Amino acid sequence: MTALTLSTAGAPGLRADAIVVGVAKGSASRSGNLVVAPGAEAVDAAFEGKLADVLETLGATGAEGEVTKLPAPSGFKAPLVLAVGLGTQPAKDARYDGEALRRAAGAAARALAGAKKAAFALPLTDAADAGAVGEGALLGAYSFDVYKETAQPKGAGKGRGGKAPLADVVLLGGKPRDKAYKAAVERATAVAEELNRARDLINTPPNDLNPAAFAAIAQDAAKAHGLKVQVLDEKALTKGGYGGILGVGSGSASAPRLVKLSYTSPKAKKHLALVGKGITYDSGGISLKPAGHNETMKCDMSGAAAVFAAVVAAARLGLEVNVTGWLALAENMPSGSAVRPGDVLRMFSGKTVEVLNTDAEGRLVLADALWAASQEKPDAIVDVATLTGAMMLALGSRTFGIMANDDAFRTAVHEAAQEVGEDSWPMPLPEHLRKGMDSPVADIANMGERMGGGLVAGLFLREFVGEGIPWAHLDIAGPAFNEQGPFGYTPKGGTGSAVRTLVRLAELTAAGDLG
């Protein structure tokens, strides 16, 4: 992992491979001229106050994530200055948005793959800004190269194009002895490392990450971080009556698992339950996905990866809240033993479900896990899932939808997501759509009206939440896996979507500020 430290050193005398500075598009009063952001004063002075002019000559505009490299001025121990765009300059007396700093740091870290050490001289108004820059840099430096050993040029090491990820990030302008700054860096490190662990899981091919393998990883993490872990295998699931998870996993040679991962604090007054969809590969089952829709289905366990990462992060941060993660793990495959359209499953809750489409499997495993979580009567439940293509049609590839059984709780979850920089949008649960799931042979069907399919899935899940428990459903089908090029701190492939939102929810719950 990339190391993160604070430093009060000046940019000219710091030994590093590069100095990172921020630039922005001028505010309206400057009519779009490039401006150098705070933090880069020493670098600008070395250019005799003309750094912006030099960068404009090189084509820099200050656009978000834009990277411009130039030789460092005489007298600097670092050979390179990297200017990264922060977007539009904030109004007078306003600060740069934390997400803008996070994305800029991520873009810079990606551009510095192969470097050993970089000093980030971006605007740091307070400890929160230091945390944002640090988090962005650590996330931007991420690279998944486990399966590229033989493809690397001899001696090149891992990373993009044979380049190792940026090894050390130094935040200039930080205060190493200040408790708030130290806490911000520790938090950024814990969250980023666990989010990157989730990315690794999502990117791991399904022939190496089946339900049993995922459960074993969770067990190892539990030992390392003092968590309690319980793994229900196929025998325990059968004995317990987990018909949803068993039904989805019945067509695979890799048996399903339900993993309960628990972090408890002796000072906790609240209990937050997190439930993650963990379909380690989704073929669609008997209702087979069409050609062109199978290649990325290793990412269908992104919800479980996010929950796993969030619980471990809560433990590393020592949050004063109890957090229980439920990982509903199965592989959805077609075979002679697979569940069929028309079958009826008896769920853990006792309700029966008519399966009309085996590709609507995520809601089946989540239903069992939601009911299991409800039995402990937590103060709130949040589930995370790559659940529906309909949500992608509604919100695109970078925004996840939020549904809930309580409007105030939905708002609180949305605000938490926005606070940490994860794009999301509150969605309704229209009661009239529930009728479409009425079944002539079972309590409910796993499909309803085609239009509003993401909302229908949310209504289905609501049926399996214990009475009186605030619950929210995050459909991360869009942002969980980035099939386009990298941007900001987001790589191509698994993104770790929702991890930061879940950690923030745990922090808010600990403080008594959620809902």
C-alpha positions in Angstrom: 0.0 0.0 0.0 1.0 3.6 -0.6 2.2 5.3 2.6 0.7 8.6 3.7 2.5 11.2 6.0 2.2 14.8 7.0 5.0 17.3 6.7 5.8 20.9 7.5 8.7 21.0 5.2 8.9 23.5 2.4 8.5 22.3 -1.2 11.9 23.5 -2.4 14.0 21.5 0.0 12.0 18.3 0.0 13.6 15.3 -1.7 10.8 13.7 -3.8 10.1 12.7 -7.4 7.5 15.4 -7.9 5.7 18.3 -6.2 2.0 18.3 -6.8 0.2 21.7 -7.0 -3.3 22.7 -7.7 -4.6 25.0 -10.4 -8.1 26.2 -11.1 -10.3 28.0 -13.6 -10.5 31.6 -12.5 -13.8 32.8 -11.0 -16.2 35.0 -13.0 -14.3 38.1 -12.0 -11.2 36.7 -13.8 -13.0 35.5 -16.8 -11.6 32.0 -16.9 -7.9 32.8 -16.4 -5.8 30.1 -14.8 -5.1 30.6 -11.1 -2.7 28.8 -8.8 -4.4 27.3 -5.7 -3.3 27.9 -2.1 -0.5 25.6 -1.0 1.7 26.2 -4.1 3.0 29.6 -3.0 6.6 28.5 -2.8 6.5 26.9 -6.2 4.8 30.0 -7.7 7.4 32.2 -6.1 10.2 30.1 -7.7 8.6 30.9 -11.1 8.6 34.6 -10.1 4.9 34.5 -9.8 4.4 33.3 -13.3 3.5 29.7 -12.7 0.0 30.2 -14.1 1.3 31.8 -17.2 3.8 29.0 -17.8 1.1 26.4 -17.4 -1.3 28.2 -19.7 1.4 28.2 -22.3 1.5 24.4 -21.9 -2.2 24.2 -22.4 -3.4 23.9 -18.8 -7.0 25.1 -18.2 -7.6 24.1 -14.6 -10.3 21.7 -15.6 -11.1 19.0 -13.0 -8.5 16.2 -13.1 -6.4 17.7 -15.8 -2.7 17.0 -15.3 0.2 19.1 -16.6 3.8 18.3 -16.0 6.8 20.7 -16.2 10.4 20.7 -14.9 10.8 22.0 -11.4 12.5 25.4 -11.0 16.1 25.8 -10.1 16.9 25.1 -6.5 14.2 22.5 -6.0 15.4 19.0 -5.0 12.4 17.5 -6.7 12.9 17.4 -10.5 9.2 17.7 -11.5 6.2 19.8 -10.8 2.8 18.3 -11.5 -0.1 20.7 -11.7 -3.6 19.1 -11.3 -6.9 20.8 -12.1 -9.3 21.5 -9.3 -12.2 22.8 -11.5 -13.6 26.3 -11.0 -12.0 28.5 -8.4 -14.4 29.0 -5.4 -15.9 32.3 -4.6 -13.9 34.8 -2.4 -13.5 33.6 1.2 -14.8 30.1 0.2 -12.7 26.9 0.4 -12.1 24.3 -2.2 -14.7 21.5 -2.0 -13.4 18.3 -0.3 -14.5 16.1 -3.2 -12.6 18.4 -5.7 -9.5 17.9 -3.6 -10.1 14.2 -3.4 -10.5 13.8 -7.1 -7.5 16.1 -7.9 -5.2 14.1 -5.6 -6.4 10.9 -7.1 -5.7 12.1 -10.7 -2.2 13.2 -9.6 -1.4 9.9 -7.9 -2.5 7.9 -11.0 -0.3 10.1 -13.2 2.7 9.5 -10.9 2.7 5.7 -11.2 6.3 4.6 -11.1 7.4 7.4 -8.7 8.6 6.5 -5.3 7.7 9.7 -3.5 5.5 12.8 -4.2 4.8 15.9 -2.1 1.3 17.2 -2.4 1.1 21.0 -2.0 -2.7 21.2 -2.4 -5.0 23.6 -0.5 -5.2 22.4 3.2 -7.5 24.7 5.1 -7.9 22.2 8.0 -7.6 18.6 9.0 -10.7 17.6 6.9 -8.9 18.9 3.7 -5.8 16.8 4.7 -8.1 13.8 5.0 -9.7 14.4 1.6 -6.3 14.8 -0.2 -4.8 11.8 1.6 -7.8 9.6 0.8 -7.9 10.7 -2.8 -4.2 10.0 -3.3 -4.4 6.6 -1.7 -7.4 5.6 -3.8 -5.8 7.1 -7.0 -2.6 5.1 -6.5 -4.6 1.8 -6.6 -3.6 -0.8 -9.1 -4.7 -4.4 -9.5 -1.9 -6.5 -11.0 -2.2 -9.9 -9.2 -2.7 -11.7 -12.6 -0.1 -9.7 -14.6 3.2 -11.2 -13.3 4.2 -12.7 -16.7 3.1 -9.7 -18.6 5.5 -7.2 -16.9 8.7 -6.2 -18.5 11.7 -7.7 -16.7 12.5 -5.6 -13.6 9.6 -3.2 -14.1 7.6 -4.2 -11.1 3.8 -4.2 -10.8 1.5 -1.3 -11.8 0.2 0.4 -14.9 2.3 -0.4 -18.0 5.0 -2.0 -15.8 5.1 0.9 -13.4 4.6 0.4 -9.7 2.0 2.5 -7.9 3.2 5.7 -6.2 4.9 4.5 -3.1 4.9 7.5 -0.7 2.5 10.5 -0.4 3.6 13.5 1.7 1.0 16.1 2.5 2.8 19.5 2.7 1.1 22.1 4.9 0.0 19.4 7.3 0.6 19.4 11.0 2.2 16.1 12.1 1.7 16.9 15.8 -1.8 18.1 15.6 -4.3 15.5 16.9 -7.0 16.5 14.3 -4.6 16.2 11.4 -3.2 12.9 12.7 -6.7 11.5 13.1 -7.6 12.6 9.6 -4.6 10.8 8.1 -5.3 7.7 10.1 -8.9 7.7 9.0 -8.0 8.3 5.4 -5.5 5.4 5.5 -7.9 2.9 7.1 -10.8 3.8 4.8 -8.7 3.8 1.6 -6.9 0.6 2.4 -10.2 -1.2 3.2 -11.9 0.3 0.1 -9.0 -0.9 -2.0 -9.4 -4.3 -0.4 -13.0 -4.3 -1.7 -11.7 -3.3 -5.1 -9.3 -6.3 -5.1 -12.2 -8.6 -4.2 -14.4 -7.2 -7.0 -11.6 -7.5 -9.6 -10.7 -11.1 -8.6 -11.9 -13.5 -11.3 -14.7 -15.9 -10.2 -12.7 -19.0 -10.7 -10.6 -17.8 -7.7 -13.4 -16.1 -5.7 -16.3 -18.4 -5.0 -18.5 -18.2 -1.9 -16.2 -20.4 0.2 -13.1 -18.5 -0.8 -14.8 -15.2 0.1 -15.9 -16.6 3.4 -12.3 -17.7 4.1 -11.0 -14.2 3.4 -13.5 -12.8 5.8 -12.4 -15.3 8.5 -8.8 -14.2 8.0 -9.7 -10.5 8.3 -11.7 -11.3 11.5 -8.6 -12.8 13.1 -6.4 -9.9 12.1 -8.8 -7.2 13.4 -10.4 -8.8 16.4 -13.8 -9.4 14.8 -16.3 -12.2 15.5 -17.2 -14.2 12.4 -19.8 -16.9 11.8 -20.0 -18.8 8.5 -23.1 -20.8 7.7 -22.2 -23.5 5.0 -24.8 -25.3 2.9 -25.6 -27.8 5.8 -26.2 -24.9 8.3 -28.2 -23.0 5.7 -30.4 -26.0 5.1 -30.9 -26.6 8.7 -31.8 -23.0 9.3 -34.2 -22.8 6.4 -32.4 -20.2 4.3 -34.4 -21.0 1.1 -33.4 -17.9 -0.8 -29.7 -18.3 -0.5 -29.9 -22.0 -1.1 -32.1 -21.6 -4.1 -29.8 -19.2 -5.8 -26.8 -21.3 -5.1 -28.4 -24.7 -6.0 -27.2 -24.6 -9.6 -23.5 -24.2 -8.8 -20.8 -26.6 -7.9 -19.6 -24.0 -5.4 -22.0 -24.1 -2.4 -23.4 -20.8 -1.0 -22.4 -19.2 2.3 -23.9 -16.7 4.7 -21.1 -14.8 6.6 -21.8 -12.8 9.8 -19.0 -10.4 10.6 -19.3 -8.5 13.9 -17.4 -5.6 15.3 -18.4 -4.7 18.9 -17.3 -1.7 20.9 -17.5 -1.7 24.7 -18.7 1.9 24.5 -21.4 1.3 21.9 -24.9 2.5 22.5 -26.2 1.8 19.0 -26.1 -1.2 16.6 -25.9 -0.8 12.8 -26.5 -3.8 10.6 -25.1 -3.9 7.0 -26.2 -6.5 4.5 -24.4 -7.1 1.2 -25.3 -9.0 -1.9 -22.5 -11.4 -2.7 -23.1 -13.2 -6.0 -19.6 -14.1 -6.9 -20.7 -14.8 -10.4 -24.0 -14.2 -12.0 -24.8 -16.1 -15.2 -28.5 -15.4 -14.8 -29.2 -19.0 -13.9 -31.8 -20.8 -16.1 -32.9 -17.3 -17.2 -29.5 -16.9 -18.8 -28.2 -13.5 -19.5 -27.8 -12.6 -23.2 -24.5 -12.4 -24.9 -22.5 -9.4 -23.9 -23.9 -9.2 -20.4 -21.8 -11.9 -18.7 -18.3 -10.6 -18.9 -18.3 -8.3 -15.9 -20.6 -10.4 -13.7 -17.7 -11.1 -11.3 -18.7 -7.7 -9.9 -22.1 -8.9 -8.7 -20.6 -9.3 -5.2 -19.7 -5.6 -4.9 -22.3 -5.1 -2.2 -20.8 -7.8 0.0 -17.3 -6.4 -0.6 -18.5 -3.0 0.5 -20.0 -4.3 3.6 -17.0 -6.4 4.4 -14.7 -3.4 4.0 -16.9 -1.1 6.0 -17.0 -3.5 9.0 -13.2 -3.9 9.0 -12.7 -0.1 8.7 -15.0 0.5 11.6 -12.9 -1.9 13.7 -9.6 -0.2 12.6 -11.1 3.2 13.5 -12.3 2.0 16.9 -15.8 3.5 16.3 -18.0 3.5 19.4 -20.8 1.5 17.7 -21.6 -2.1 17.1 -21.5 -3.0 13.4 -22.6 -6.3 12.0 -22.0 -7.2 8.4 -24.0 -9.9 6.7 -22.5 -11.3 3.5 -25.0 -13.3 1.4 -22.7 -15.3 -0.9 -23.7 -17.5 -3.7 -22.9 -18.3 -7.4 -25.8 -18.2 -9.8 -25.3 -20.8 -12.4 -27.5 -22.9 -14.7 -27.5 -26.7 -14.3 -29.8 -29.6 -13.7 -30.0 -28.7 -10.1 -30.6 -25.0 -10.6 -33.8 -23.3 -9.4 -36.3 -22.9 -12.3 -38.7 -20.2 -13.3 -42.0 -21.3 -11.6 -40.3 -22.8 -8.5 -41.4 -21.7 -5.1 -38.9 -21.1 -2.4 -39.6 -20.9 1.3 -37.4 -18.1 2.7 -35.8 -17.8 6.1 -38.6 -15.6 7.2 -41.2 -18.3 6.4 -42.6 -16.4 3.4 -42.8 -18.2 0.1 -41.5 -16.7 -3.1 -42.5 -17.7 -6.6 -39.4 -17.4 -8.8 -40.4 -15.9 -12.2 -36.9 -15.0 -13.3 -33.8 -16.6 -11.9 -31.8 -13.6 -12.9 -33.6 -11.6 -10.2 -31.5 -13.6 -7.7 -29.9 -10.8 -5.7 -33.1 -10.0 -3.9 -33.5 -13.6 -2.9 -30.2 -13.9 -1.1 -30.7 -10.4 0.4 -34.1 -11.3 1.7 -32.7 -14.1 3.8 -29.9 -12.0 5.1 -32.2 -9.0 5.8 -34.4 -11.2 7.9 -31.5 -12.7 9.7 -30.2 -9.2 10.5 -33.6 -8.1 11.7 -33.7 -10.8 14.3 -31.0 -9.0 16.3 -33.2 -5.8 16.3 -30.5 -3.4 15.3 -31.1 0.4 15.4 -30.9 0.5 11.6 -30.2 -1.8 8.6 -28.6 -0.7 5.3 -28.2 -3.2 2.4 -26.0 -2.7 -0.6 -26.3 -4.5 -3.9 -25.6 -4.4 -7.6 -29.3 -5.2 -7.9 -30.9 -3.9 -11.1 -30.1 -2.7 -14.6 -33.2 -0.5 -14.2 -31.3 1.7 -11.7 -28.5 2.2 -14.2 -31.1 3.3 -16.8 -32.5 5.7 -14.3 -29.3 7.2 -12.8 -26.4 6.3 -15.1 -23.1 4.7 -14.3 -21.8 7.0 -11.5 -24.8 7.4 -9.2 -26.5 4.9 -6.9 -30.1 4.9 -5.8 -31.3 5.0 -2.2 -34.6 3.6 -1.2 -35.9 3.3 2.4 -38.9 2.5 4.6 -38.5 5.9 6.3 -38.2 9.2 4.5 -36.1 10.8 7.2 -33.7 7.9 7.3 -33.4 7.9 3.5 -32.5 11.6 3.6 -29.9 10.9 6.3 -28.2 8.2 4.2 -28.3 10.5 1.1 -26.6 13.3 3.0 -24.0 10.9 4.4 -23.2 9.7 0.9 -22.9 13.3 -0.5 -20.7 14.3 2.4 -18.1 11.7 1.6 -18.3 12.4 -2.2 -20.3 9.4 -3.4 -23.0 10.5 -5.9 -26.4 9.1 -5.0 -30.0 10.0 -5.3 -33.1 9.3 -3.2 -35.7 7.1 -4.9 -39.3 6.4 -3.9 -41.0 3.1 -3.1 -44.4 3.6 -4.8 -47.1 1.4 -3.1 -48.9 0.8 -6.4 -46.0 -1.2 -7.7 -46.3 -3.8 -4.9 -49.4 -5.4 -6.5 -47.4 -6.4 -9.5 -45.6 -9.0 -7.3 -48.7 -10.7 -6.2 -48.5 -14.4 -6.9 -51.3 -17.0 -7.4 -49.2 -19.7 -5.7 -47.0 -18.0 -3.2 -46.8 -15.0 -0.8 -44.9 -12.9 -3.3 -43.2 -13.2 -6.7 -39.6 -12.1 -7.2 -40.6 -10.0 -10.3 -43.2 -7.3 -10.8 -43.8 -4.6 -13.3 -41.0 -4.1 -15.8 -41.2 -0.3 -15.6 -39.7 0.9 -12.4 -37.9 -2.4 -11.9 -35.4 -0.9 -9.5 -38.2 0.4 -7.3 -40.0 -3.0 -7.5 -36.8 -4.7 -6.2 -36.7 -2.3 -3.3 -40.4 -3.1 -2.5 -39.5 -6.8 -2.5 -36.7 -6.3 -0.1 -38.9 -4.2 2.3 -41.0 -7.3 2.8 -38.1 -9.0 4.6 -37.2 -6.2 7.0 -38.3 -6.5 10.6 -41.1 -4.3 11.8 -40.1 -1.0 13.2 -36.5 -1.1 12.0 -35.3 1.8 9.9 -33.9 0.4 6.6 -32.3 1.7 3.5 -31.4 0.0 0.3 -28.5 1.2 -1.9 -28.6 -0.1 -5.5 -25.0 0.4 -6.7 -25.4 -1.4 -10.0 -24.2 1.7 -11.9 -21.1 2.9 -10.0 -19.8 -0.5 -8.6 -17.8 -1.4 -11.7 -16.2 1.2 -14.1 -16.1 -0.2 -17.6 -14.8 3.1 -19.0 -11.4 4.8 -18.4 -10.2 5.9 -15.0 -11.1 9.3 -13.6 -10.1 11.2 -10.5 -9.5 8.5 -7.8 -11.7 6.0 -9.6 -9.9 3.2 -11.5 -11.2 1.0 -14.3 -12.8 -2.1 -12.9 -14.1 -2.5 -9.3 -14.6 0.9 -7.6 -15.5 0.1 -4.0 -18.7 2.1 -4.3 -20.6 2.6 -1.0 -17.7 1.8 1.3 -17.2 5.4 2.3 -20.9 5.9 2.8 -21.2 2.9 5.0 -18.2 4.0 7.1 -19.7 7.5 7.5 -23.1 6.0 8.5 -21.3 4.0 11.2 -19.6 7.2 12.5 -22.9 9.0 12.5 -24.5 6.1 14.3 -21.8 6.2 16.9 -22.3 9.9 17.5 -26.1 9.5 17.7 -26.5 11.7 14.6 -28.1 9.2 12.2 -31.8 9.6 11.4 
